[in-house]
């Protein structure tokens, strides 16, 4: 069960679908960003938690999209478990399987939600944990969404709300959305701790890779802890990119 404000959602989890319980503190803020009546796209939906929060907060429709077919099936099952798509007053729910925005040609949305893989690391991380790998600096999927955003959020005022860890090149990510015609604002930010040992458990060398990114200004986190302890702190944030310019 995940809670967001006074509400809650019940989720079934699956071993082959990544779920990050550390994101739960952001869900109440996400629900507050739903004005009501939006057509929502949960891009890279995983178990569907972002789209479910939006649906319960008043979205008129939710599309769950993921390259991983079991994730789409799980998201739809979780949506039904929480009463979405099951009646005249419930949001319309559908699932789409395909590579990023490719299966969504010709579709537009008022609100896109995204929490993509965003751990930067060596290629071994991609080979061992592709659901965690976000390119060498963690930003690759954010950059792709910014570059292709005109396809799904072309109208002024349309928004992309994305969950972001400050290890994933925050300046580059914000700059990509600004360059694509968005005003970018951090809506909420919380501290989150991690260790290099945790990163190296994903793939050897990932911790050292993160330290190199920080040294180049491509990651933002504090640490180590007192007396050199393996203890680091990053910012976990919910960002809102609002379209203010359109492209032809």
Secondary structure as GFF3:
##gff-version 3
##sequence-region A 1 248
A	DSSP	beta_strand	2	4	.	.	.	ID=ss1
A	DSSP	beta_strand	7	9	.	.	.	ID=ss2
A	DSSP	three_ten_helix	21	26	.	.	.	ID=ss3
A	DSSP	alpha_helix	27	32	.	.	.	ID=ss4
A	DSSP	beta_strand	39	43	.	.	.	ID=ss5
A	DSSP	alpha_helix	49	56	.	.	.	ID=ss6
A	DSSP	beta_strand	61	66	.	.	.	ID=ss7
A	DSSP	alpha_helix	69	81	.	.	.	ID=ss8
A	DSSP	beta_strand	92	97	.	.	.	ID=ss9
A	DSSP	three_ten_helix	102	104	.	.	.	ID=ss10
A	DSSP	beta_strand	111	114	.	.	.	ID=ss11
A	DSSP	alpha_helix	123	128	.	.	.	ID=ss12
A	DSSP	alpha_helix	140	152	.	.	.	ID=ss13
A	DSSP	beta_strand	159	165	.	.	.	ID=ss14
A	DSSP	alpha_helix	170	179	.	.	.	ID=ss15
A	DSSP	beta_strand	182	194	.	.	.	ID=ss16
A	DSSP	alpha_helix	196	202	.	.	.	ID=ss17
A	DSSP	alpha_helix	206	215	.	.	.	ID=ss18
A	DSSP	beta_strand	221	223	.	.	.	ID=ss19
A	DSSP	three_ten_helix	226	228	.	.	.	ID=ss20
A	DSSP	beta_strand	232	243	.	.	.	ID=ss21
###
